[in-house]
Amino acid sequence: MNWYKKSQQLEITDMTDNPNSKKEYTDIAHDLYYRTQTALIDNPNYLWVYTNGIIDANPETMDQPSHRFYPQWNNINYEETYVGRYSPSTKTITIVRPMGVFQFREIPSHLKMLLQQKFPEAQKLSIHASAQRWYKKAQYNNPPEWNFPEAEHDYNPNWDYDIDPIPDEKLVQIAEKAMNEINNKIISQIGMGKAKAAYIKNDNEDRLAIYAFGTAPYPVFMINLENIKKVAEQCAKDLYCNSEQEIIIGISTSLYHELGHAIQDWMNINMDENEAEEFARHYNDFGEIWKFWE
Ligand SMILES: [Zn+2]
């Protein structure tokens, strides 16, 4: 069968800029098992993830109603990965756009083709903005300005995150020191462009910093100074750490860690948490660049 030809026949709706994008997404192929006593559903919904060049799909079950419940997808970074669902009853595939610079790009045609191969009965394809973007859009109308004229991309952290308009001055000083270290000492040694950090708030509590995938070689980092402060204070309480010291280490190593991810992205190698962390620790402790990519 000519899959490419068949994929051309999919009826495509792009909901990205539709105010109902998020609602429509959660209406399609969600909660099939909601309040269902028995799992006697013949034609389950599917959840899929586009990872390592293939579509990995799993049927929705009562215990696994969303992507995060599947242990094999634990390491998926949802901000930079295309994910979605398939509903056999409506013959509709949904795609949630990743975040970062890729969120406004055309959905890759090979992705559409692979989805069509995976779900050959599908007739419709519905494209959605990331949930985070809609959550963010609903809250703020006038985000603070963002300037990064050196960058070759126009990524703006305002698209995805709540920017903190008045971050704590003392914490900002620590972050700026680390960013100066990155921009004046590190990037020149690895041939990368300038990096810039945005201060965010109201984010997921466990999240300290994020690299905006696709922005390298002019990487954009988001850092949640308040979250780092909270972790440092918790450490002081539970483990008798020096909280001032922990805040400095936390902010600096978070930024170096995200730089590690930016390098991985730029060098086109796998996103590796251990490598990024080791790179960060090594620079923080010894002032030396661990060239994990060589
Ligand atoms: Zn990481």
py3Dmol code that shows the C-alpha trace and the ligand (Angstrom):
import py3Dmol

protein = """\
ATOM      1  CA  MET A   1       0.000   0.000   0.000  1.00  0.00           C
ATOM      2  CA  ASN A   2       1.170   3.498  -0.696  1.00  0.00           C
ATOM      3  CA  TRP A   3       1.248   4.981   2.779  1.00  0.00           C
ATOM      4  CA  TYR A   4       2.310   8.375   1.661  1.00  0.00           C
ATOM      5  CA  LYS A   5      -0.657   8.640  -0.661  1.00  0.00           C
ATOM      6  CA  LYS A   6      -2.977   7.471   2.044  1.00  0.00           C
ATOM      7  CA  SER A   7      -1.659  10.008   4.512  1.00  0.00           C
ATOM      8  CA  GLN A   8      -2.543  12.723   2.054  1.00  0.00           C
ATOM      9  CA  GLN A   9      -6.171  11.781   2.511  1.00  0.00           C
ATOM     10  CA  LEU A  10      -6.238  12.562   6.215  1.00  0.00           C
ATOM     11  CA  GLU A  11      -8.541  15.430   6.973  1.00  0.00           C
ATOM     12  CA  ILE A  12      -6.313  17.832   8.920  1.00  0.00           C
ATOM     13  CA  THR A  13      -7.593  20.407  11.388  1.00  0.00           C
ATOM     14  CA  ASP A  14      -5.107  22.723  13.025  1.00  0.00           C
ATOM     15  CA  MET A  15      -6.482  23.794  16.378  1.00  0.00           C
ATOM     16  CA  THR A  16      -3.272  25.508  17.527  1.00  0.00           C
ATOM     17  CA  ASP A  17      -4.674  29.006  17.582  1.00  0.00           C
ATOM     18  CA  ASN A  18      -8.231  28.041  18.335  1.00  0.00           C
ATOM     19  CA  PRO A  19      -9.260  29.076  21.868  1.00  0.00           C
ATOM     20  CA  ASN A  20     -10.760  25.610  22.327  1.00  0.00           C
ATOM     21  CA  SER A  21      -7.541  23.847  21.415  1.00  0.00           C
ATOM     22  CA  LYS A  22      -6.977  22.351  24.841  1.00  0.00           C
ATOM     23  CA  LYS A  23     -10.583  21.412  25.426  1.00  0.00           C
ATOM     24  CA  GLU A  24     -10.866  19.795  22.017  1.00  0.00           C
ATOM     25  CA  TYR A  25      -7.718  17.817  22.692  1.00  0.00           C
ATOM     26  CA  THR A  26      -8.990  16.444  25.977  1.00  0.00           C
ATOM     27  CA  ASP A  27     -12.303  15.631  24.318  1.00  0.00           C
ATOM     28  CA  ILE A  28     -10.677  13.320  21.820  1.00  0.00           C
ATOM     29  CA  ALA A  29      -9.633   9.866  22.999  1.00  0.00           C
ATOM     30  CA  HIS A  30      -9.549  10.709  26.682  1.00  0.00           C
ATOM     31  CA  ASP A  31     -11.109   8.940  29.627  1.00  0.00           C
ATOM     32  CA  LEU A  32     -12.645   6.071  27.758  1.00  0.00           C
ATOM     33  CA  TYR A  33     -12.540   4.150  31.004  1.00  0.00           C
ATOM     34  CA  TYR A  34     -13.813   6.886  33.200  1.00  0.00           C
ATOM     35  CA  ARG A  35     -16.243   5.335  35.693  1.00  0.00           C
ATOM     36  CA  THR A  36     -16.095   2.066  33.836  1.00  0.00           C
ATOM     37  CA  GLN A  37     -16.359  -0.908  36.173  1.00  0.00           C
ATOM     38  CA  THR A  38     -14.960  -3.509  33.868  1.00  0.00           C
ATOM     39  CA  ALA A  39     -12.268  -3.166  31.282  1.00  0.00           C
ATOM     40  CA  LEU A  40     -14.304  -4.808  28.568  1.00  0.00           C
ATOM     41  CA  ILE A  41     -13.592  -2.266  25.952  1.00  0.00           C
ATOM     42  CA  ASP A  42     -12.803  -3.851  22.594  1.00  0.00           C
ATOM     43  CA  ASN A  43     -11.469  -0.858  20.848  1.00  0.00           C
ATOM     44  CA  PRO A  44      -9.388   1.137  23.310  1.00  0.00           C
ATOM     45  CA  ASN A  45      -8.043   4.601  22.746  1.00  0.00           C
ATOM     46  CA  TYR A  46      -4.340   4.778  22.100  1.00  0.00           C
ATOM     47  CA  LEU A  47      -1.720   7.080  23.498  1.00  0.00           C
ATOM     48  CA  TRP A  48       1.342   7.623  21.367  1.00  0.00           C
ATOM     49  CA  VAL A  49       4.762   9.219  21.642  1.00  0.00           C
ATOM     50  CA  TYR A  50       7.132  10.061  18.796  1.00  0.00           C
ATOM     51  CA  THR A  51      10.504   8.971  20.087  1.00  0.00           C
ATOM     52  CA  ASN A  52      13.786   7.906  18.444  1.00  0.00           C
ATOM     53  CA  GLY A  53      12.154   8.225  15.042  1.00  0.00           C
ATOM     54  CA  ILE A  54       9.302   5.822  15.713  1.00  0.00           C
ATOM     55  CA  ILE A  55       5.730   6.003  16.981  1.00  0.00           C
ATOM     56  CA  ASP A  56       5.441   4.143  20.259  1.00  0.00           C
ATOM     57  CA  ALA A  57       1.783   3.532  21.039  1.00  0.00           C
ATOM     58  CA  ASN A  58      -0.040   1.943  23.958  1.00  0.00           C
ATOM     59  CA  PRO A  59      -3.732   1.331  24.587  1.00  0.00           C
ATOM     60  CA  GLU A  60      -5.367   3.454  27.261  1.00  0.00           C
ATOM     61  CA  THR A  61      -6.329   1.433  30.305  1.00  0.00           C
ATOM     62  CA  MET A  62      -8.141   2.267  33.505  1.00  0.00           C
ATOM     63  CA  ASP A  63      -4.859   2.473  35.369  1.00  0.00           C
ATOM     64  CA  GLN A  64      -2.996   4.257  32.637  1.00  0.00           C
ATOM     65  CA  PRO A  65      -5.197   7.096  31.458  1.00  0.00           C
ATOM     66  CA  SER A  66      -2.398   9.451  30.409  1.00  0.00           C
ATOM     67  CA  HIS A  67       1.143   9.437  29.060  1.00  0.00           C
ATOM     68  CA  ARG A  68       2.781   9.981  32.418  1.00  0.00           C
ATOM     69  CA  PHE A  69       1.468   6.679  33.775  1.00  0.00           C
ATOM     70  CA  TYR A  70       3.534   4.585  31.375  1.00  0.00           C
ATOM     71  CA  PRO A  71       6.880   3.643  32.966  1.00  0.00           C
ATOM     72  CA  GLN A  72       8.556   3.237  29.566  1.00  0.00           C
ATOM     73  CA  TRP A  73       7.828   6.905  28.869  1.00  0.00           C
ATOM     74  CA  ASN A  74       9.288   8.138  32.137  1.00  0.00           C
ATOM     75  CA  ASN A  75      12.231   9.759  30.438  1.00  0.00           C
ATOM     76  CA  ILE A  76      10.243  11.531  27.756  1.00  0.00           C
ATOM     77  CA  ASN A  77      10.640  15.269  27.837  1.00  0.00           C
ATOM     78  CA  TYR A  78       7.155  16.426  26.940  1.00  0.00           C
ATOM     79  CA  GLU A  79       8.343  19.885  26.057  1.00  0.00           C
ATOM     80  CA  GLU A  80      10.300  18.708  23.085  1.00  0.00           C
ATOM     81  CA  THR A  81       8.395  15.617  21.994  1.00  0.00           C
ATOM     82  CA  TYR A  82       5.361  15.184  19.777  1.00  0.00           C
ATOM     83  CA  VAL A  83       2.720  13.165  21.612  1.00  0.00           C
ATOM     84  CA  GLY A  84      -0.967  12.500  21.149  1.00  0.00           C
ATOM     85  CA  ARG A  85      -3.775  10.014  21.047  1.00  0.00           C
ATOM     86  CA  TYR A  86      -5.860   8.001  18.698  1.00  0.00           C
ATOM     87  CA  SER A  87      -9.568   7.467  19.030  1.00  0.00           C
ATOM     88  CA  PRO A  88     -10.851   4.479  17.033  1.00  0.00           C
ATOM     89  CA  SER A  89     -14.472   5.488  17.575  1.00  0.00           C
ATOM     90  CA  THR A  90     -14.028   8.860  15.889  1.00  0.00           C
ATOM     91  CA  LYS A  91     -11.081   7.680  13.741  1.00  0.00           C
ATOM     92  CA  THR A  92      -9.181  10.735  14.873  1.00  0.00           C
ATOM     93  CA  ILE A  93      -5.480  11.134  15.649  1.00  0.00           C
ATOM     94  CA  THR A  94      -4.528  14.062  17.842  1.00  0.00           C
ATOM     95  CA  ILE A  95      -1.088  15.681  17.960  1.00  0.00           C
ATOM     96  CA  VAL A  96       0.076  17.960  20.754  1.00  0.00           C
ATOM     97  CA  ARG A  97       2.782  20.341  19.654  1.00  0.00           C
ATOM     98  CA  PRO A  98       6.014  20.445  21.612  1.00  0.00           C
ATOM     99  CA  MET A  99       7.117  23.684  23.228  1.00  0.00           C
ATOM    100  CA  GLY A 100      10.173  25.786  22.415  1.00  0.00           C
ATOM    101  CA  VAL A 101      10.946  26.966  18.917  1.00  0.00           C
ATOM    102  CA  PHE A 102       9.349  23.937  17.287  1.00  0.00           C
ATOM    103  CA  GLN A 103       5.864  24.745  18.453  1.00  0.00           C
ATOM    104  CA  PHE A 104       5.016  26.950  15.489  1.00  0.00           C
ATOM    105  CA  ARG A 105       6.652  24.833  12.839  1.00  0.00           C
ATOM    106  CA  GLU A 106       4.911  22.663  10.351  1.00  0.00           C
ATOM    107  CA  ILE A 107       4.173  19.175  11.703  1.00  0.00           C
ATOM    108  CA  PRO A 108       6.845  17.019   9.989  1.00  0.00           C
ATOM    109  CA  SER A 109       5.349  15.104   7.075  1.00  0.00           C
ATOM    110  CA  HIS A 110       7.214  11.935   8.063  1.00  0.00           C
ATOM    111  CA  LEU A 111       5.486  12.118  11.443  1.00  0.00           C
ATOM    112  CA  LYS A 112       2.089  12.280   9.743  1.00  0.00           C
ATOM    113  CA  MET A 113       3.087   9.339   7.594  1.00  0.00           C
ATOM    114  CA  LEU A 114       4.228   7.241  10.565  1.00  0.00           C
ATOM    115  CA  LEU A 115       0.990   7.997  12.399  1.00  0.00           C
ATOM    116  CA  GLN A 116      -1.016   6.924   9.399  1.00  0.00           C
ATOM    117  CA  GLN A 117       0.961   3.693   9.279  1.00  0.00           C
ATOM    118  CA  LYS A 118       0.384   3.090  12.968  1.00  0.00           C
ATOM    119  CA  PHE A 119      -3.319   3.863  12.838  1.00  0.00           C
ATOM    120  CA  PRO A 120      -4.351   2.920   9.294  1.00  0.00           C
ATOM    121  CA  GLU A 121      -8.065   3.376  10.028  1.00  0.00           C
ATOM    122  CA  ALA A 122      -7.607   7.028  10.906  1.00  0.00           C
ATOM    123  CA  GLN A 123      -9.445   9.591   8.843  1.00  0.00           C
ATOM    124  CA  LYS A 124      -8.792  12.773  10.746  1.00  0.00           C
ATOM    125  CA  LEU A 125      -5.770  14.462  12.200  1.00  0.00           C
ATOM    126  CA  SER A 126      -6.255  17.167  14.774  1.00  0.00           C
ATOM    127  CA  ILE A 127      -3.281  19.372  15.729  1.00  0.00           C
ATOM    128  CA  HIS A 128      -3.207  21.072  19.136  1.00  0.00           C
ATOM    129  CA  ALA A 129      -1.128  23.575  21.044  1.00  0.00           C
ATOM    130  CA  SER A 130       0.640  22.340  24.172  1.00  0.00           C
ATOM    131  CA  ALA A 131      -1.517  22.432  27.281  1.00  0.00           C
ATOM    132  CA  GLN A 132       1.009  24.636  29.005  1.00  0.00           C
ATOM    133  CA  ARG A 133       0.713  27.260  26.315  1.00  0.00           C
ATOM    134  CA  TRP A 134      -3.030  27.448  26.754  1.00  0.00           C
ATOM    135  CA  TYR A 135      -2.783  27.561  30.494  1.00  0.00           C
ATOM    136  CA  LYS A 136      -0.300  30.391  30.163  1.00  0.00           C
ATOM    137  CA  LYS A 137      -2.311  32.293  27.573  1.00  0.00           C
ATOM    138  CA  ALA A 138      -5.389  32.194  29.746  1.00  0.00           C
ATOM    139  CA  GLN A 139      -3.555  33.924  32.571  1.00  0.00           C
ATOM    140  CA  TYR A 140      -1.539  36.762  31.167  1.00  0.00           C
ATOM    141  CA  ASN A 141      -2.187  39.339  28.505  1.00  0.00           C
ATOM    142  CA  ASN A 142       0.828  41.594  28.786  1.00  0.00           C
ATOM    143  CA  PRO A 143       3.997  39.628  29.378  1.00  0.00           C
ATOM    144  CA  PRO A 144       7.190  41.566  30.130  1.00  0.00           C
ATOM    145  CA  GLU A 145       9.489  42.349  27.235  1.00  0.00           C
ATOM    146  CA  TRP A 146      12.153  39.958  26.028  1.00  0.00           C
ATOM    147  CA  ASN A 147      15.210  41.050  24.062  1.00  0.00           C
ATOM    148  CA  PHE A 148      17.777  38.721  22.623  1.00  0.00           C
ATOM    149  CA  PRO A 149      19.054  40.450  19.464  1.00  0.00           C
ATOM    150  CA  GLU A 150      22.148  38.210  19.161  1.00  0.00           C
ATOM    151  CA  ALA A 151      20.037  35.105  18.650  1.00  0.00           C
ATOM    152  CA  GLU A 152      19.259  33.728  15.210  1.00  0.00           C
ATOM    153  CA  HIS A 153      15.868  32.545  16.433  1.00  0.00           C
ATOM    154  CA  ASP A 154      12.962  34.555  17.759  1.00  0.00           C
ATOM    155  CA  TYR A 155      12.060  32.257  20.644  1.00  0.00           C
ATOM    156  CA  ASN A 156      10.378  34.155  23.438  1.00  0.00           C
ATOM    157  CA  PRO A 157       9.964  32.486  26.857  1.00  0.00           C
ATOM    158  CA  ASN A 158       6.710  34.422  27.194  1.00  0.00           C
ATOM    159  CA  TRP A 159       5.155  31.959  24.787  1.00  0.00           C
ATOM    160  CA  ASP A 160       5.425  29.116  27.271  1.00  0.00           C
ATOM    161  CA  TYR A 161       6.095  30.411  30.758  1.00  0.00           C
ATOM    162  CA  ASP A 162       5.024  32.974  33.300  1.00  0.00           C
ATOM    163  CA  ILE A 163       7.851  35.438  33.429  1.00  0.00           C
ATOM    164  CA  ASP A 164       8.543  36.851  36.864  1.00  0.00           C
ATOM    165  CA  PRO A 165       8.503  40.650  36.389  1.00  0.00           C
ATOM    166  CA  ILE A 166      10.125  41.305  39.787  1.00  0.00           C
ATOM    167  CA  PRO A 167      12.466  38.435  40.650  1.00  0.00           C
ATOM    168  CA  ASP A 168      14.377  38.578  43.926  1.00  0.00           C
ATOM    169  CA  GLU A 169      17.355  40.872  43.365  1.00  0.00           C
ATOM    170  CA  LYS A 170      19.807  38.849  45.408  1.00  0.00           C
ATOM    171  CA  LEU A 171      18.928  35.649  43.567  1.00  0.00           C
ATOM    172  CA  VAL A 172      19.153  37.431  40.195  1.00  0.00           C
ATOM    173  CA  GLN A 173      22.686  38.561  41.072  1.00  0.00           C
ATOM    174  CA  ILE A 174      23.716  34.962  41.637  1.00  0.00           C
ATOM    175  CA  ALA A 175      22.124  33.880  38.353  1.00  0.00           C
ATOM    176  CA  GLU A 176      23.757  36.746  36.474  1.00  0.00           C
ATOM    177  CA  LYS A 177      27.112  35.749  37.820  1.00  0.00           C
ATOM    178  CA  ALA A 178      26.626  32.233  36.472  1.00  0.00           C
ATOM    179  CA  MET A 179      25.358  33.571  33.123  1.00  0.00           C
ATOM    180  CA  ASN A 180      28.468  35.795  32.889  1.00  0.00           C
ATOM    181  CA  GLU A 181      30.573  32.756  33.566  1.00  0.00           C
ATOM    182  CA  ILE A 182      28.774  30.963  30.712  1.00  0.00           C
ATOM    183  CA  ASN A 183      28.935  33.878  28.286  1.00  0.00           C
ATOM    184  CA  ASN A 184      32.435  35.101  29.061  1.00  0.00           C
ATOM    185  CA  LYS A 185      34.297  31.913  29.834  1.00  0.00           C
ATOM    186  CA  ILE A 186      32.518  28.773  28.679  1.00  0.00           C
ATOM    187  CA  ILE A 187      30.913  29.394  25.280  1.00  0.00           C
ATOM    188  CA  SER A 188      34.097  30.803  23.734  1.00  0.00           C
ATOM    189  CA  GLN A 189      35.834  27.521  24.515  1.00  0.00           C
ATOM    190  CA  ILE A 190      33.152  25.450  22.813  1.00  0.00           C
ATOM    191  CA  GLY A 191      32.307  27.794  19.938  1.00  0.00           C
ATOM    192  CA  MET A 192      28.730  28.413  20.864  1.00  0.00           C
ATOM    193  CA  GLY A 193      26.691  31.636  20.642  1.00  0.00           C
ATOM    194  CA  LYS A 194      25.572  33.745  23.572  1.00  0.00           C
ATOM    195  CA  ALA A 195      23.085  32.352  26.089  1.00  0.00           C
ATOM    196  CA  LYS A 196      20.271  34.160  27.869  1.00  0.00           C
ATOM    197  CA  ALA A 197      18.158  33.312  30.894  1.00  0.00           C
ATOM    198  CA  ALA A 198      14.575  34.243  31.734  1.00  0.00           C
ATOM    199  CA  TYR A 199      13.216  34.238  35.276  1.00  0.00           C
ATOM    200  CA  ILE A 200       9.978  32.332  35.593  1.00  0.00           C
ATOM    201  CA  LYS A 201       7.410  31.727  38.317  1.00  0.00           C
ATOM    202  CA  ASN A 202       4.277  29.642  38.980  1.00  0.00           C
ATOM    203  CA  ASP A 203       5.793  26.617  37.356  1.00  0.00           C
ATOM    204  CA  ASN A 204       5.784  22.954  38.297  1.00  0.00           C
ATOM    205  CA  GLU A 205       7.250  22.801  41.808  1.00  0.00           C
ATOM    206  CA  ASP A 206       9.994  20.310  41.019  1.00  0.00           C
ATOM    207  CA  ARG A 207      11.281  22.246  38.093  1.00  0.00           C
ATOM    208  CA  LEU A 208      14.330  24.369  38.713  1.00  0.00           C
ATOM    209  CA  ALA A 209      15.463  25.265  35.203  1.00  0.00           C
ATOM    210  CA  ILE A 210      14.694  24.408  31.591  1.00  0.00           C
ATOM    211  CA  TYR A 211      16.503  24.718  28.278  1.00  0.00           C
ATOM    212  CA  ALA A 212      14.259  25.771  25.393  1.00  0.00           C
ATOM    213  CA  PHE A 213      14.842  22.948  22.953  1.00  0.00           C
ATOM    214  CA  GLY A 214      15.906  24.096  19.490  1.00  0.00           C
ATOM    215  CA  THR A 215      17.332  27.465  20.559  1.00  0.00           C
ATOM    216  CA  ALA A 216      21.021  26.420  20.477  1.00  0.00           C
ATOM    217  CA  PRO A 217      23.546  27.737  19.458  1.00  0.00           C
ATOM    218  CA  TYR A 218      21.889  30.767  21.136  1.00  0.00           C
ATOM    219  CA  PRO A 219      20.396  28.867  24.046  1.00  0.00           C
ATOM    220  CA  VAL A 220      17.526  30.244  26.099  1.00  0.00           C
ATOM    221  CA  PHE A 221      17.182  29.033  29.681  1.00  0.00           C
ATOM    222  CA  MET A 222      14.268  29.475  32.003  1.00  0.00           C
ATOM    223  CA  ILE A 223      15.114  29.442  35.676  1.00  0.00           C
ATOM    224  CA  ASN A 224      12.758  29.373  38.646  1.00  0.00           C
ATOM    225  CA  LEU A 225      14.729  31.118  41.387  1.00  0.00           C
ATOM    226  CA  GLU A 226      12.001  30.720  43.991  1.00  0.00           C
ATOM    227  CA  ASN A 227      11.850  26.958  43.464  1.00  0.00           C
ATOM    228  CA  ILE A 228      15.618  26.707  43.895  1.00  0.00           C
ATOM    229  CA  LYS A 229      15.430  28.798  47.053  1.00  0.00           C
ATOM    230  CA  LYS A 230      12.741  26.478  48.419  1.00  0.00           C
ATOM    231  CA  VAL A 231      14.872  23.392  47.746  1.00  0.00           C
ATOM    232  CA  ALA A 232      17.879  25.034  49.402  1.00  0.00           C
ATOM    233  CA  GLU A 233      15.854  25.986  52.455  1.00  0.00           C
ATOM    234  CA  GLN A 234      14.434  22.489  52.694  1.00  0.00           C
ATOM    235  CA  CYS A 235      17.969  21.127  52.552  1.00  0.00           C
ATOM    236  CA  ALA A 236      19.014  23.446  55.359  1.00  0.00           C
ATOM    237  CA  LYS A 237      16.082  22.222  57.437  1.00  0.00           C
ATOM    238  CA  ASP A 238      16.417  18.488  56.767  1.00  0.00           C
ATOM    239  CA  LEU A 239      20.118  18.008  56.250  1.00  0.00           C
ATOM    240  CA  TYR A 240      21.619  21.007  58.003  1.00  0.00           C
ATOM    241  CA  CYS A 241      23.086  22.387  54.777  1.00  0.00           C
ATOM    242  CA  ASN A 242      24.099  25.990  54.622  1.00  0.00           C
ATOM    243  CA  SER A 243      21.104  27.431  52.777  1.00  0.00           C
ATOM    244  CA  GLU A 244      22.964  30.485  51.413  1.00  0.00           C
ATOM    245  CA  GLN A 245      25.610  28.197  50.007  1.00  0.00           C
ATOM    246  CA  GLU A 246      23.019  25.780  48.605  1.00  0.00           C
ATOM    247  CA  ILE A 247      21.182  28.608  46.837  1.00  0.00           C
ATOM    248  CA  ILE A 248      24.379  29.673  45.069  1.00  0.00           C
ATOM    249  CA  ILE A 249      25.242  26.093  44.092  1.00  0.00           C
ATOM    250  CA  GLY A 250      21.627  25.409  43.082  1.00  0.00           C
ATOM    251  CA  ILE A 251      21.305  28.423  40.790  1.00  0.00           C
ATOM    252  CA  SER A 252      24.749  28.059  39.212  1.00  0.00           C
ATOM    253  CA  THR A 253      24.629  24.313  38.598  1.00  0.00           C
ATOM    254  CA  SER A 254      21.043  24.537  37.274  1.00  0.00           C
ATOM    255  CA  LEU A 255      22.206  26.971  34.588  1.00  0.00           C
ATOM    256  CA  TYR A 256      25.323  24.930  33.777  1.00  0.00           C
ATOM    257  CA  HIS A 257      23.144  21.814  33.613  1.00  0.00           C
ATOM    258  CA  GLU A 258      20.826  23.453  31.072  1.00  0.00           C
ATOM    259  CA  LEU A 259      23.882  24.592  29.112  1.00  0.00           C
ATOM    260  CA  GLY A 260      24.835  20.905  29.032  1.00  0.00           C
ATOM    261  CA  HIS A 261      21.450  20.148  27.415  1.00  0.00           C
ATOM    262  CA  ALA A 262      21.912  23.007  24.956  1.00  0.00           C
ATOM    263  CA  ILE A 263      25.272  21.504  23.943  1.00  0.00           C
ATOM    264  CA  GLN A 264      23.633  18.084  23.527  1.00  0.00           C
ATOM    265  CA  ASP A 265      20.953  19.625  21.320  1.00  0.00           C
ATOM    266  CA  TRP A 266      23.472  21.646  19.318  1.00  0.00           C
ATOM    267  CA  MET A 267      25.802  18.663  18.854  1.00  0.00           C
ATOM    268  CA  ASN A 268      22.812  16.548  17.903  1.00  0.00           C
ATOM    269  CA  ILE A 269      23.484  13.944  20.567  1.00  0.00           C
ATOM    270  CA  ASN A 270      21.044  12.385  23.028  1.00  0.00           C
ATOM    271  CA  MET A 271      19.676  14.423  25.899  1.00  0.00           C
ATOM    272  CA  ASP A 272      21.449  12.786  28.795  1.00  0.00           C
ATOM    273  CA  GLU A 273      20.666  13.850  32.351  1.00  0.00           C
ATOM    274  CA  ASN A 274      23.802  12.345  33.872  1.00  0.00           C
ATOM    275  CA  GLU A 275      26.074  14.003  31.341  1.00  0.00           C
ATOM    276  CA  ALA A 276      24.411  17.385  31.816  1.00  0.00           C
ATOM    277  CA  GLU A 277      24.669  17.078  35.595  1.00  0.00           C
ATOM    278  CA  GLU A 278      28.272  15.897  35.526  1.00  0.00           C
ATOM    279  CA  PHE A 279      29.166  18.759  33.170  1.00  0.00           C
ATOM    280  CA  ALA A 280      27.513  21.220  35.591  1.00  0.00           C
ATOM    281  CA  ARG A 281      29.157  19.798  38.725  1.00  0.00           C
ATOM    282  CA  HIS A 282      32.534  19.631  37.091  1.00  0.00           C
ATOM    283  CA  TYR A 283      32.449  23.274  36.063  1.00  0.00           C
ATOM    284  CA  ASN A 284      31.062  24.362  39.407  1.00  0.00           C
ATOM    285  CA  ASP A 285      33.625  22.455  41.471  1.00  0.00           C
ATOM    286  CA  PHE A 286      36.747  22.756  39.337  1.00  0.00           C
ATOM    287  CA  GLY A 287      36.081  25.606  36.893  1.00  0.00           C
ATOM    288  CA  GLU A 288      36.826  23.200  34.073  1.00  0.00           C
ATOM    289  CA  ILE A 289      34.759  22.227  31.050  1.00  0.00           C
ATOM    290  CA  TRP A 290      34.133  18.505  30.866  1.00  0.00           C
ATOM    291  CA  LYS A 291      33.867  17.908  27.108  1.00  0.00           C
ATOM    292  CA  PHE A 292      31.508  14.943  27.216  1.00  0.00           C
ATOM    293  CA  TRP A 293      30.831  15.300  23.508  1.00  0.00           C
ATOM    294  CA  GLU A 294      34.406  14.617  22.416  1.00  0.00           C
TER     295      GLU A 294
END
"""
ligand_1 = """\
1
ZN
Zn 18.213 17.982 32.724
"""
view = py3Dmol.view(width=600, height=400)
view.addModel(protein, "pdb")
view.setStyle({"model": 0}, {"cartoon": {"style": "trace"}})
view.addModel(ligand_1, "xyz")
view.setStyle({"model": 1}, {"stick": {}})
view.zoomTo()
view.show()
